[in-house]
Amino acid sequence: MSRVRHVDALVVGGGSCGCVMAARLSEDPSLEVLLLESGPGFASLGDVPSEVTDSRLLPVGPSSPWVDTYPAELTPSTPRVIARGRVLGGSGAVNGGYFIRARPSDFDAWPASWSFADVLPYFRRLESDVDFTGSAHGDAGPMPVSRVAAGARAPITDMFVDAARRAGFAADDDKNAPDSVGGVGAVPRNVIGDIRTNSALAYLLPALSRPNLTVEDRSTVLSVTFDGTRATGVLVARRGGVERVAANTVILCSGAVRTPQLLMLSGVGPSEELRLHGISVVLDHPRVGREISDHPEVGVYYSFPDTGRPASLLEAVLHVDDLEIRPYSAAFDRMIPFHPIGDPMIGVGLMKPESRGSLSLRSNDPADAPIVRYRYLEAASDRAALAGGVDLVGDMLGGVVPIAPGSGDPLLGRLGTSLHLSGSCAMGQGNSVLDDECRVRGIDGLRVVDTSAFPVVPTRGPHATAIMLAERASDLVRGTVA
Ligand SMILES: Cc1cc2nc3c(=O)[nH]c(=O)nc-3n(C[C@H](O)[C@H](O)[C@H](O)COP(=O)(O)OP(=O)(O)OC[C@H]3O[C@@H](n4cnc5c(N)ncnc54)[C@H](O)[C@@H]3O)c2cc1C
């Protein structure tokens, strides 16, 4: 092992949240900040390959160099491989570009200090909304927010919006408005022109010239080190060796799969499980990796003329009850190189599922992906809601476009995940993993700031809420929270 460096704040993972944390913390010149990212990084916008910024592509197909893949169980009989970003910018660098706020009522499940009134200033601070102004919207933040105007949309989107309006659903033009009540309308996107922005582009690269900020890519943290129950730094694999880095504060931003795995590998997790894998227990934390949540999605395939490759995979959605109906604007194989689904699809996403899953260690080897069990559809109410959504799509569109019937189980064969995994190290009361400042309970000097920290998956896509979380958590670390 070589030299021991020491920093004030060590951010593990340069994804959606990690880039925000490193950029915001390094605004304080008295803080020495180090960001370690497992995947490849970039020194300037000009270095970023177009497939990472092209909103018409999701570079998550087989052999993509920008993702990590994990075998997962959606249900015990439905294995899938899930992908997450492994590149500066993280999953936000490879995602669908749909960038919508959680609903105000979602924060009822969060600790009291994260009410909608507490978080709205941070939703405003993170964005520059080019379509809406006023007290609920931001106009000077790093993340651009735009919508595709009616008339500029893919034909399938316009056809879907018209069908939803004819079926009696309300127009919902500003889905980020606090008083939006659902209905059909344009999706807010972190896309300008054909460029999908992510937090590396928006926050981190512009801050790289700061002398107190260091970013090291291709650096995989293996574990957190401790002195008793105080986190002292990390062990990181880079350039063929293992180094120790010491830090006053370690902030885990490795995403909802790798963060709980890292905690467990470091000795913080359910003690029985840790012992099973020969890991010394630093602190028994029974809820690490437990009660994970995500949005199950069932695909309804249809026939429609090929519409090419539009600027965004999703241009409008219908919110009805706990469902989000997604008329994808192109077949997935158009947007995701080598994707097996070549038929256009309407996605029926369940945004407030009852079922909860779990994540556990496969082994004590950091290179071994953990076991992710979603346990989708376990709750009868989830099944009923999704089946109702599939019927609704048939009723709304059956007369307009021929809907291809699924074979076998009407849900299982077409079941997927929205890739919105949340809650694997949740904030909350009592024995929750994190307190309301994202600190790991019972451990000093260790925080978790990524979608693991969400108490539960929000009822909208998580990306905007993840950036908000990191914006506010950076103020909590600096003691400057509004
Ligand atoms: C294909 C896809 C499409 C999606 N589409 C949408 C969408 O359209 N809208 C939406 O709202 N949400 C979408 N999501 C979800 C959203 O992008 C994520 O919830 C969000 O980006 C997660 O942010 P994060 O900071 O928690 O984790 P991530 O952005 O995943 O960041 C984790 C980072 O940590 C790094 N890392 C992991 N382990 C280590 C380690 N040991 N050492 C160092 N670095 C490490 C990873 O390489 C990664 O860069 C999508 C997700 C995916 C995967």
The ligand as an SDF file (V2000), in Angstrom:
LIG
                    3D

 53 58  0  0  0  0  0  0  0  0999 V2000
  -30.8120    3.3500  -17.9770 C   0  0  0  0  0  0  0  0  0  0  0  0
  -31.4310    4.2510  -16.9390 C   0  0  0  0  0  0  0  0  0  0  0  0
  -32.4370    5.1350  -17.3180 C   0  0  0  0  0  0  0  0  0  0  0  0
  -33.0140    5.9790  -16.3770 C   0  0  0  0  0  0  0  0  0  0  0  0
  -33.9000    6.9190  -16.7900 N   0  0  0  0  0  0  0  0  0  0  0  0
  -34.3290    7.8510  -15.9100 C   0  0  0  0  0  0  0  0  0  0  0  0
  -35.0950    8.9590  -16.3480 C   0  0  0  0  0  0  0  0  0  0  0  0
  -35.3310    9.1590  -17.5440 O   0  0  0  0  0  0  0  0  0  0  0  0
  -35.5670    9.8280  -15.4110 N   0  0  0  0  0  0  0  0  0  0  0  0
  -35.2990    9.6650  -14.0790 C   0  0  0  0  0  0  0  0  0  0  0  0
  -35.7780   10.4700  -13.2620 O   0  0  0  0  0  0  0  0  0  0  0  0
  -34.5150    8.6590  -13.6540 N   0  0  0  0  0  0  0  0  0  0  0  0
  -34.0010    7.7760  -14.5400 C   0  0  0  0  0  0  0  0  0  0  0  0
  -33.1570    6.7930  -14.1210 N   0  0  0  0  0  0  0  0  0  0  0  0
  -32.7660    6.7780  -12.7040 C   0  0  0  0  0  0  0  0  0  0  0  0
  -31.7740    7.8900  -12.3570 C   0  0  0  0  0  0  0  0  0  0  0  0
  -30.8940    8.1270  -13.4340 O   0  0  0  0  0  0  0  0  0  0  0  0
  -31.0110    7.4690  -11.1040 C   0  0  0  0  0  0  0  0  0  0  0  0
  -31.9480    7.2140  -10.0660 O   0  0  0  0  0  0  0  0  0  0  0  0
  -30.0200    8.4950  -10.6200 C   0  0  0  0  0  0  0  0  0  0  0  0
  -29.1640    8.8920  -11.6640 O   0  0  0  0  0  0  0  0  0  0  0  0
  -29.2280    7.8800   -9.4770 C   0  0  0  0  0  0  0  0  0  0  0  0
  -28.2840    8.7940   -9.0150 O   0  0  0  0  0  0  0  0  0  0  0  0
  -27.2620    8.3430   -7.8770 P   0  0  0  0  0  0  0  0  0  0  0  0
  -26.3640    9.4930   -7.6340 O   0  0  0  0  0  0  0  0  0  0  0  0
  -28.0410    7.7870   -6.7440 O   0  0  0  0  0  0  0  0  0  0  0  0
  -26.4440    7.1120   -8.4870 O   0  0  0  0  0  0  0  0  0  0  0  0
  -25.6200    7.0110   -9.8450 P   0  0  0  0  0  0  0  0  0  0  0  0
  -25.9180    8.1540  -10.7360 O   0  0  0  0  0  0  0  0  0  0  0  0
  -25.8520    5.6280  -10.3540 O   0  0  0  0  0  0  0  0  0  0  0  0
  -24.1070    7.1980   -9.4010 O   0  0  0  0  0  0  0  0  0  0  0  0
  -23.3280    6.2290   -8.7390 C   0  0  0  0  0  0  0  0  0  0  0  0
  -21.8860    6.4240   -9.1830 C   0  0  0  0  0  0  0  0  0  0  0  0
  -21.0300    5.7760   -8.2560 O   0  0  0  0  0  0  0  0  0  0  0  0
  -20.0120    5.1000   -8.9710 C   0  0  0  0  0  0  0  0  0  0  0  0
  -19.5500    4.0120   -8.1060 N   0  0  0  0  0  0  0  0  0  0  0  0
  -20.2480    2.9070   -7.7420 C   0  0  0  0  0  0  0  0  0  0  0  0
  -19.5120    2.1550   -6.9000 N   0  0  0  0  0  0  0  0  0  0  0  0
  -18.3380    2.8100   -6.7180 C   0  0  0  0  0  0  0  0  0  0  0  0
  -17.1680    2.5290   -5.9570 C   0  0  0  0  0  0  0  0  0  0  0  0
  -17.0860    1.4240   -5.2010 N   0  0  0  0  0  0  0  0  0  0  0  0
  -16.1310    3.4080   -6.0120 N   0  0  0  0  0  0  0  0  0  0  0  0
  -16.2080    4.5450   -6.7650 C   0  0  0  0  0  0  0  0  0  0  0  0
  -17.3050    4.8520   -7.5260 N   0  0  0  0  0  0  0  0  0  0  0  0
  -18.3520    3.9940   -7.4780 C   0  0  0  0  0  0  0  0  0  0  0  0
  -20.7010    4.6330  -10.2400 C   0  0  0  0  0  0  0  0  0  0  0  0
  -19.7630    4.3550  -11.2470 O   0  0  0  0  0  0  0  0  0  0  0  0
  -21.6030    5.8250  -10.5470 C   0  0  0  0  0  0  0  0  0  0  0  0
  -20.9420    6.7780  -11.3520 O   0  0  0  0  0  0  0  0  0  0  0  0
  -32.5890    5.9140  -15.0170 C   0  0  0  0  0  0  0  0  0  0  0  0
  -31.5880    5.0150  -14.6350 C   0  0  0  0  0  0  0  0  0  0  0  0
  -30.9980    4.2060  -15.5790 C   0  0  0  0  0  0  0  0  0  0  0  0
  -29.9020    3.2660  -15.1450 C   0  0  0  0  0  0  0  0  0  0  0  0
  1  2  1  0
  2  3  1  0
  2 52  2  0
  3  4  2  0
  4  5  1  0
  4 50  1  0
  5  6  2  0
  6  7  1  0
  6 13  1  0
  7  8  2  0
  7  9  1  0
  9 10  1  0
 10 11  2  0
 10 12  1  0
 12 13  2  0
 13 14  1  0
 14 15  1  0
 14 50  1  0
 15 16  1  0
 16 17  1  0
 16 18  1  0
 18 19  1  0
 18 20  1  0
 20 21  1  0
 20 22  1  0
 22 23  1  0
 23 24  1  0
 24 25  2  0
 24 26  1  0
 24 27  1  0
 27 28  1  0
 28 29  2  0
 28 30  1  0
 28 31  1  0
 31 32  1  0
 32 33  1  0
 33 34  1  0
 33 48  1  0
 34 35  1  0
 35 36  1  0
 35 46  1  0
 36 37  1  0
 36 45  1  0
 37 38  2  0
 38 39  1  0
 39 40  1  0
 39 45  2  0
 40 41  1  0
 40 42  2  0
 42 43  1  0
 43 44  2  0
 44 45  1  0
 46 47  1  0
 46 48  1  0
 48 49  1  0
 50 51  2  0
 51 52  1  0
 52 53  1  0
M  END
$$$$
